[in-house]
Amino acid sequence: MIEREIDVATDEGTMKTFVFHPTHEGPHPVVLYLMDAPGIRPALKEMAGRLASAGYYVMLPFLYYRGSEFREFGMSDDDMHRRRELMGSITPTNIVSDARALLAAADADPAARAGKVGAVGFCMSGGLAISVARALPERLAAAASIHGAWLVRDEPDSPHRGLETVTAELYFGWCDNDATAPAATAEVMRAALDAAGVRYTIDWFTDAVHGYAPPGTERYNRAASELHWERVHALLRRNLG
């Protein structure tokens, strides 16, 4: 397995990005692996490496680059306050220019396969993955939102709007009693997906909570996390080969 760091030039700065891919038998299909609110840390890198080991070129970008140098955040009050501030720097609109920059970097790397790609987002990035699929239908063949937050917003660029452009197959892992994605908003998203004719699957969890996928916290739920792996692998296999 190859793991390396690259600096990706975007319209708004330089985005530190971690790239994972197998050593042999490339080029490999590209998957954008979008971080959750706690940011890039060993657990998320391990997950990106696990996905890459199945034959993918996985890009894990530091999405807080607009307001911070790359760093790992702890659980202190200061770090949590800083993360809340930085979360506001990422929107369903500006993630699209980030995605374009990432794909341009991948297109220049012989280890990455040209053509259709996938995206997986966690927490705050669940909706961002959907937004990328909406904005870049010519590239996105599959996108997954894992315990996605704020998927339905009262804003023009909300992830549930404009889904008529989506050609990707979508997957949602949705938790009951999730304050960032209430049950009522799941029905709004489902109606929007159906109206747009999007291919999708929603798993509804009543025994797992927001944050169930990454290991290392009390929110981790092994059964739900392993189901997310099964769903993501199947989604990418069907649509990226």
Secondary structure, DSSP 8 states (H G I E B T S, - for coil): -EEEEEEEEETTEEEEEEEEE-SSS--B-EEEEE--TT-S-HHHHHHHHHHHTTT-EEEEE-GGGGT--S----SSHHHHHHHHHHHTT--TTHHHHHHHHHHHHHHT-TTB--S-EEEEEEGGGHHHHHHHHHH-TTTEEEEEEES-S--S-SSTT-TTS-GGG--SEEEEEEETT-TTS-HHHHHHHHHHHHHHT--EEEEEESS--TT-SSSSSTT--HHHHHHHHHHHHHHHHHHH-
